[in-house]
């Protein structure tokens, strides 16, 4: 909400904001989606926030992205 309001008040200011970390869900995680539905939902949320330019909450979004990447790596390790 705050990010949308700031973008409205200062249009174009997003060029000066750093992006959040990037994340793309692995094929292993997608293949095991029935067994790990909660992790899939978190992964999808992380992917939607990946690369976003945020005024507020960038640290929280990066933490969520890092958590999703860790779960993704854990599931890849289990699958092998």
N, CA, C and O atoms as a GROMACS GRO file, in nm:
protein
  320
    1UNK      N    1   0.083  -0.119   0.000
    1UNK     CA    2   0.000   0.000   0.000
    1UNK      C    3   0.087   0.125   0.000
    1UNK      O    4   0.064   0.217  -0.079
    2UNK      N    5   0.186   0.128   0.088
    2UNK     CA    6   0.275   0.244   0.096
    2UNK      C    7   0.356   0.262  -0.031
    2UNK      O    8   0.382   0.375  -0.072
    3UNK      N    9   0.396   0.150  -0.093
    3UNK     CA   10   0.474   0.158  -0.216
    3UNK      C   11   0.391   0.218  -0.328
    3UNK      O   12   0.441   0.300  -0.406
    4UNK      N   13   0.265   0.179  -0.337
    4UNK     CA   14   0.177   0.233  -0.441
    4UNK      C   15   0.152   0.382  -0.418
    4UNK      O   16   0.150   0.460  -0.513
    5UNK      N   17   0.134   0.421  -0.292
    5UNK     CA   18   0.110   0.562  -0.262
    5UNK      C   19   0.231   0.647  -0.297
    5UNK      O   20   0.216   0.756  -0.353
    6UNK      N   21   0.351   0.598  -0.263
    6UNK     CA   22   0.471   0.675  -0.294
    6UNK      C   23   0.493   0.684  -0.445
    6UNK      O   24   0.539   0.788  -0.495
    7UNK      N   25   0.461   0.579  -0.518
    7UNK     CA   26   0.474   0.584  -0.664
    7UNK      C   27   0.379   0.685  -0.723
    7UNK      O   28   0.410   0.750  -0.823
    8UNK      N   29   0.261   0.699  -0.662
    8UNK     CA   30   0.164   0.797  -0.709
    8UNK      C   31   0.211   0.938  -0.677
    8UNK      O   32   0.196   1.029  -0.760
    9UNK      N   33   0.267   0.958  -0.558
    9UNK     CA   34   0.311   1.091  -0.517
    9UNK      C   35   0.438   1.136  -0.590
    9UNK      O   36   0.453   1.253  -0.621
   10UNK      N   37   0.527   1.042  -0.616
   10UNK     CA   38   0.653   1.072  -0.682
   10UNK      C   39   0.670   0.982  -0.805
   10UNK      O   40   0.752   0.890  -0.803
   11UNK      N   41   0.595   1.007  -0.911
   11UNK     CA   42   0.606   0.921  -1.028
   11UNK      C   43   0.747   0.926  -1.087
   11UNK      O   44   0.809   1.032  -1.095
   12UNK      N   45   0.795   0.811  -1.128
   12UNK     CA   46   0.929   0.803  -1.186
   12UNK      C   47   1.039   0.788  -1.084
   12UNK      O   48   1.154   0.766  -1.122
   13UNK      N   49   1.008   0.799  -0.955
   13UNK     CA   50   1.112   0.788  -0.853
   13UNK      C   51   1.163   0.646  -0.838
   13UNK      O   52   1.266   0.623  -0.775
   14UNK      N   53   1.093   0.550  -0.894
   14UNK     CA   54   1.134   0.410  -0.886
   14UNK      C   55   1.268   0.384  -0.952
   14UNK      O   56   1.333   0.284  -0.921
   15UNK      N   57   1.310   0.471  -1.041
   15UNK     CA   58   1.440   0.454  -1.106
   15UNK      C   59   1.555   0.465  -1.007
   15UNK      O   60   1.664   0.412  -1.031
   16UNK      N   61   1.532   0.532  -0.895
   16UNK     CA   62   1.637   0.552  -0.796
   16UNK      C   63   1.636   0.445  -0.687
   16UNK      O   64   1.727   0.440  -0.604
   17UNK      N   65   1.534   0.358  -0.689
   17UNK     CA   66   1.522   0.256  -0.585
   17UNK      C   67   1.592   0.129  -0.628
   17UNK      O   68   1.581   0.088  -0.743
   18UNK      N   69   1.665   0.065  -0.536
   18UNK     CA   70   1.724  -0.065  -0.570
   18UNK      C   71   1.615  -0.171  -0.574
   18UNK      O   72   1.514  -0.160  -0.505
   19UNK      N   73   1.637  -0.274  -0.654
   19UNK     CA   74   1.541  -0.383  -0.665
   19UNK      C   75   1.561  -0.484  -0.553
   19UNK      O   76   1.667  -0.489  -0.490
   20UNK      N   77   1.458  -0.564  -0.530
   20UNK     CA   78   1.472  -0.676  -0.438
   20UNK      C   79   1.554  -0.785  -0.507
   20UNK      O   80   1.581  -0.777  -0.626
   21UNK      N   81   1.594  -0.885  -0.430
   21UNK     CA   82   1.668  -0.997  -0.486
   21UNK      C   83   1.583  -1.070  -0.590
   21UNK      O   84   1.460  -1.058  -0.588
   22UNK      N   85   1.645  -1.144  -0.679
   22UNK     CA   86   1.571  -1.219  -0.778
   22UNK      C   87   1.560  -1.365  -0.737
   22UNK      O   88   1.647  -1.418  -0.668
   23UNK      N   89   1.452  -1.429  -0.779
   23UNK     CA   90   1.428  -1.569  -0.746
   23UNK      C   91   1.341  -1.630  -0.854
   23UNK      O   92   1.242  -1.571  -0.896
   24UNK      N   93   1.380  -1.749  -0.898
   24UNK     CA   94   1.299  -1.828  -0.991
   24UNK      C   95   1.290  -1.968  -0.935
   24UNK      O   96   1.391  -2.031  -0.906
   25UNK      N   97   1.168  -2.017  -0.920
   25UNK     CA   98   1.147  -2.148  -0.861
   25UNK      C   99   1.204  -2.257  -0.953
   25UNK      O  100   1.187  -2.253  -1.074
   26UNK      N  101   1.272  -2.354  -0.892
   26UNK     CA  102   1.335  -2.461  -0.969
   26UNK      C  103   1.231  -2.559  -1.021
   26UNK      O  104   1.120  -2.568  -0.969
   27UNK      N  105   1.268  -2.632  -1.124
   27UNK     CA  106   1.181  -2.735  -1.179
   27UNK      C  107   1.158  -2.846  -1.078
   27UNK      O  108   1.050  -2.906  -1.075
   28UNK      N  109   1.260  -2.875  -0.994
   28UNK     CA  110   1.244  -2.977  -0.891
   28UNK      C  111   1.133  -2.940  -0.794
   28UNK      O  112   1.050  -3.023  -0.756
   29UNK      N  113   1.132  -2.814  -0.753
   29UNK     CA  114   1.030  -2.767  -0.659
   29UNK      C  115   0.893  -2.774  -0.724
   29UNK      O  116   0.796  -2.814  -0.660
   30UNK      N  117   0.883  -2.735  -0.850
   30UNK     CA  118   0.755  -2.739  -0.919
   30UNK      C  119   0.706  -2.882  -0.937
   30UNK      O  120   0.586  -2.907  -0.929
   31UNK      N  121   0.797  -2.976  -0.961
   31UNK     CA  122   0.759  -3.115  -0.980
   31UNK      C  123   0.707  -3.177  -0.852
   31UNK      O  124   0.626  -3.271  -0.856
   32UNK      N  125   0.750  -3.128  -0.738
   32UNK     CA  126   0.711  -3.184  -0.609
   32UNK      C  127   0.604  -3.100  -0.540
   32UNK      O  128   0.593  -3.103  -0.417
   33UNK      N  129   0.528  -3.025  -0.616
   33UNK     CA  130   0.435  -2.928  -0.558
   33UNK      C  131   0.326  -2.991  -0.472
   33UNK      O  132   0.281  -2.926  -0.377
   34UNK      N  133   0.283  -3.112  -0.500
   34UNK     CA  134   0.178  -3.173  -0.417
   34UNK      C  135   0.229  -3.204  -0.277
   34UNK      O  136   0.154  -3.189  -0.180
   35UNK      N  137   0.352  -3.247  -0.264
   35UNK     CA  138   0.407  -3.282  -0.133
   35UNK      C  139   0.446  -3.159  -0.052
   35UNK      O  140   0.450  -3.164   0.071
   36UNK      N  141   0.474  -3.050  -0.119
   36UNK     CA  142   0.525  -2.930  -0.052
   36UNK      C  143   0.441  -2.808  -0.087
   36UNK      O  144   0.494  -2.706  -0.131
   37UNK      N  145   0.310  -2.819  -0.068
   37UNK     CA  146   0.220  -2.711  -0.110
   37UNK      C  147   0.249  -2.579  -0.040
   37UNK      O  148   0.244  -2.473  -0.102
   38UNK      N  149   0.279  -2.583   0.090
   38UNK     CA  150   0.308  -2.459   0.163
   38UNK      C  151   0.432  -2.391   0.109
   38UNK      O  152   0.434  -2.269   0.094
   39UNK      N  153   0.535  -2.468   0.078
   39UNK     CA  154   0.657  -2.412   0.021
   39UNK      C  155   0.631  -2.356  -0.117
   39UNK      O  156   0.692  -2.257  -0.157
   40UNK      N  157   0.542  -2.420  -0.191
   40UNK     CA  158   0.507  -2.369  -0.325
   40UNK      C  159   0.440  -2.233  -0.315
   40UNK      O  160   0.470  -2.143  -0.393
   41UNK      N  161   0.350  -2.218  -0.219
   41UNK     CA  162   0.282  -2.089  -0.203
   41UNK      C  163   0.383  -1.980  -0.165
   41UNK      O  164   0.378  -1.869  -0.217
   42UNK      N  165   0.474  -2.014  -0.073
   42UNK     CA  166   0.577  -1.917  -0.035
   42UNK      C  167   0.668  -1.886  -0.154
   42UNK      O  168   0.708  -1.771  -0.173
   43UNK      N  169   0.700  -1.988  -0.233
   43UNK     CA  170   0.784  -1.968  -0.351
   43UNK      C  171   0.717  -1.879  -0.454
   43UNK      O  172   0.781  -1.794  -0.515
   44UNK      N  173   0.587  -1.899  -0.474
   44UNK     CA  174   0.513  -1.815  -0.569
   44UNK      C  175   0.508  -1.671  -0.522
   44UNK      O  176   0.519  -1.578  -0.602
   45UNK      N  177   0.490  -1.651  -0.392
   45UNK     CA  178   0.490  -1.515  -0.337
   45UNK      C  179   0.628  -1.451  -0.354
   45UNK      O  180   0.638  -1.334  -0.390
   46UNK      N  181   0.733  -1.529  -0.328
   46UNK     CA  182   0.869  -1.478  -0.344
   46UNK      C  183   0.896  -1.442  -0.489
   46UNK      O  184   0.958  -1.340  -0.517
   47UNK      N  185   0.849  -1.526  -0.582
   47UNK     CA  186   0.869  -1.495  -0.725
   47UNK      C  187   0.795  -1.368  -0.765
   47UNK      O  188   0.845  -1.291  -0.848
   48UNK      N  189   0.677  -1.345  -0.708
   48UNK     CA  190   0.602  -1.223  -0.743
   48UNK      C  191   0.671  -1.097  -0.689
   48UNK      O  192   0.657  -0.989  -0.746
   49UNK      N  193   0.746  -1.111  -0.579
   49UNK     CA  194   0.819  -0.998  -0.522
   49UNK      C  195   0.962  -0.987  -0.577
   49UNK      O  196   1.031  -0.890  -0.549
   50UNK      N  197   1.003  -1.084  -0.652
   50UNK     CA  198   1.140  -1.087  -0.704
   50UNK      C  199   1.164  -0.973  -0.803
   50UNK      O  200   1.088  -0.955  -0.898
   51UNK      N  201   1.269  -0.898  -0.780
   51UNK     CA  202   1.306  -0.789  -0.870
   51UNK      C  203   1.220  -0.665  -0.859
   51UNK      O  204   1.230  -0.576  -0.942
   52UNK      N  205   1.134  -0.658  -0.757
   52UNK     CA  206   1.046  -0.542  -0.741
   52UNK      C  207   1.124  -0.424  -0.683
   52UNK      O  208   1.217  -0.442  -0.604
   53UNK      N  209   1.083  -0.305  -0.722
   53UNK     CA  210   1.140  -0.184  -0.663
   53UNK      C  211   1.042  -0.135  -0.559
   53UNK      O  212   0.932  -0.089  -0.592
   54UNK      N  213   1.081  -0.146  -0.433
   54UNK     CA  214   0.991  -0.114  -0.323
   54UNK      C  215   1.042   0.004  -0.242
   54UNK      O  216   1.161   0.015  -0.215
   55UNK      N  217   0.950   0.093  -0.204
   55UNK     CA  218   0.985   0.203  -0.114
   55UNK      C  219   1.001   0.150   0.027
   55UNK      O  220   1.094   0.187   0.098
   56UNK      N  221   0.908   0.062   0.067
   56UNK     CA  222   0.905   0.010   0.203
   56UNK      C  223   0.900  -0.142   0.197
   56UNK      O  224   0.841  -0.198   0.104
   57UNK      N  225   0.959  -0.208   0.293
   57UNK     CA  226   0.949  -0.353   0.303
   57UNK      C  227   1.046  -0.432   0.218
   57UNK      O  228   1.029  -0.553   0.204
   58UNK      N  229   1.146  -0.368   0.162
   58UNK     CA  230   1.242  -0.439   0.077
   58UNK      C  231   1.319  -0.543   0.159
   58UNK      O  232   1.345  -0.653   0.110
   59UNK      N  233   1.355  -0.510   0.282
   59UNK     CA  234   1.426  -0.605   0.368
   59UNK      C  235   1.340  -0.727   0.398
   59UNK      O  236   1.389  -0.840   0.396
   60UNK      N  237   1.213  -0.705   0.426
   60UNK     CA  238   1.121  -0.816   0.453
   60UNK      C  239   1.105  -0.901   0.328
   60UNK      O  240   1.104  -1.024   0.337
   61UNK      N  241   1.091  -0.839   0.212
   61UNK     CA  242   1.077  -0.913   0.086
   61UNK      C  243   1.204  -0.993   0.057
   61UNK      O  244   1.195  -1.108   0.014
   62UNK      N  245   1.321  -0.933   0.079
   62UNK     CA  246   1.447  -1.006   0.056
   62UNK      C  247   1.461  -1.124   0.152
   62UNK      O  248   1.514  -1.228   0.114
   63UNK      N  249   1.414  -1.108   0.275
   63UNK     CA  250   1.416  -1.218   0.371
   63UNK      C  251   1.326  -1.333   0.326
   63UNK      O  252   1.362  -1.450   0.337
   64UNK      N  253   1.208  -1.297   0.275
   64UNK     CA  254   1.115  -1.398   0.225
   64UNK      C  255   1.173  -1.469   0.103
   64UNK      O  256   1.158  -1.590   0.088
   65UNK      N  257   1.240  -1.394   0.016
   65UNK     CA  258   1.303  -1.453  -0.103
   65UNK      C  259   1.416  -1.547  -0.062
   65UNK      O  260   1.429  -1.656  -0.118
   66UNK      N  261   1.497  -1.506   0.034
   66UNK     CA  262   1.606  -1.591   0.082
   66UNK      C  263   1.551  -1.720   0.144
   66UNK      O  264   1.608  -1.827   0.123
   67UNK      N  265   1.443  -1.709   0.219
   67UNK     CA  266   1.380  -1.828   0.279
   67UNK      C  267   1.328  -1.922   0.171
   67UNK      O  268   1.346  -2.044   0.180
   68UNK      N  269   1.265  -1.867   0.068
   68UNK     CA  270   1.215  -1.950  -0.042
   68UNK      C  271   1.330  -2.019  -0.115
   68UNK      O  272   1.318  -2.135  -0.153
   69UNK      N  273   1.441  -1.948  -0.135
   69UNK     CA  274   1.558  -2.010  -0.200
   69UNK      C  275   1.614  -2.122  -0.115
   69UNK      O  276   1.654  -2.226  -0.169
   70UNK      N  277   1.619  -2.104   0.017
   70UNK     CA  278   1.669  -2.209   0.106
   70UNK      C  279   1.580  -2.332   0.102
   70UNK      O  280   1.629  -2.445   0.096
   71UNK      N  281   1.448  -2.311   0.104
   71UNK     CA  282   1.355  -2.425   0.094
   71UNK      C  283   1.370  -2.495  -0.040
   71UNK      O  284   1.367  -2.618  -0.048
   72UNK      N  285   1.386  -2.416  -0.145
   72UNK     CA  286   1.403  -2.471  -0.279
   72UNK      C  287   1.528  -2.560  -0.283
   72UNK      O  288   1.524  -2.671  -0.336
   73UNK      N  289   1.638  -2.512  -0.228
   73UNK     CA  290   1.762  -2.590  -0.225
   73UNK      C  291   1.747  -2.716  -0.141
   73UNK      O  292   1.801  -2.821  -0.176
   74UNK      N  293   1.674  -2.707  -0.031
   74UNK     CA  294   1.650  -2.823   0.054
   74UNK      C  295   1.570  -2.929  -0.021
   74UNK      O  296   1.601  -3.048  -0.014
   75UNK      N  297   1.467  -2.887  -0.093
   75UNK     CA  298   1.385  -2.982  -0.168
   75UNK      C  299   1.463  -3.043  -0.283
   75UNK      O  300   1.446  -3.161  -0.314
   76UNK      N  301   1.548  -2.963  -0.347
   76UNK     CA  302   1.633  -3.019  -0.454
   76UNK      C  303   1.723  -3.127  -0.397
   76UNK      O  304   1.746  -3.229  -0.461
   77UNK      N  305   1.776  -3.104  -0.275
   77UNK     CA  306   1.862  -3.202  -0.211
   77UNK      C  307   1.787  -3.330  -0.174
   77UNK      O  308   1.842  -3.440  -0.185
   78UNK      N  309   1.663  -3.317  -0.131
   78UNK     CA  310   1.582  -3.433  -0.096
   78UNK      C  311   1.549  -3.515  -0.220
   78UNK      O  312   1.551  -3.638  -0.216
   79UNK      N  313   1.520  -3.447  -0.328
   79UNK     CA  314   1.480  -3.516  -0.451
   79UNK      C  315   1.592  -3.602  -0.508
   79UNK      O  316   1.566  -3.706  -0.568
   80UNK      N  317   1.716  -3.559  -0.489
   80UNK     CA  318   1.829  -3.633  -0.547
   80UNK      C  319   1.858  -3.752  -0.470
   80UNK      O  320   1.950  -3.827  -0.503
   0.00000   0.00000   0.00000
